[in-house]
């Protein structure tokens, strides 16, 4: 082979290598929802952890843009459209988008985020699910597709019998947690219940006349993965270094949550602009029932319920079908 040809091949190899290096995104978009359940994302944002790991991986200066959405249905649309690369989804949102994107974008979970109990808070004389009147509304992050909506259906099936899981669906309305909390505390005549999350359910419990009717722990029978971190197979394949940088940042943030509660509480209050007393947030972080972990708890019973009662083209037989290998 001539020296010229060797030099040409070497130059082409360098160009291809550089091309691949440049193929990774320089701006990353991530989405969270409201509440303490997304505190690792807030730490990652505040401490610029993704940027740190991206630079260490040789990606240079990566910009990370953080967005806050009401619920997973909105985030799913943003993920499919390419507006965001990482989202935080409940199990229903994950199954829904996995079904919609199987064979194309291939959305799956890259890690867990937490295992937190979700509580159905009620106001007034409601002592059971049978006490809801037709005009009494139950606020949820999103009707029919949120964690809370499916948990309510599971509870309704236990209360009213198989086939009646949608008994209370007409009572549900979509409402962001902060707005639902205002309605519950303020005594809104229509909103008499809110299937919530921390710290909102904790704040509501301090209001006279508001009490917990049931929770995810009671409905599921144990700890429940409130949220997972999800992205597309396409992004994972095309941006391996940035993908890993995000997960490394998540691991560091999770370690901080579990090792320095004071700093975590301060970051949460600063980023979320929550007006809760720091002692209230510290109490929640120290509550052993609230677990912040990248591991996914067993959710097969939840998945099986959704497969049985939902309308899915693709039906996962187990949790593993919804998880990338590193999340298993």
Buried (B, 14 or more C-beta within 10 A) or exposed (E): EEEEEEEEEEEEEEEEEEEEEEEBBEEBBBBBBBBBBBBBBBBBBBBBBBBBBBBEBEBEEBEBEBBBBBBBBBBBEBBBEEEBBBBBBBBBBBBBBBBBBBEEBBBBBBBBBBBBBBBBBBBEEBEEBEEBEEEBBBBBBBBBBBBBBBBBBBBBBBBBEEEEBBBBBEBBBBBBBBBBBBBBBEEBEEBBBBBBBBBBBBBBBEBEEBBBBBBBBBBBEEBBBBBBBBBBBBBBEBBEBBBBBBBBBBBBBBBBBEEBBEBBBBBBBEBBEBEBEEEBBBBBBEEEEBBBBBBBBEBEEBBBBBBEBBEBEEBBEEBEBBBBEEBE
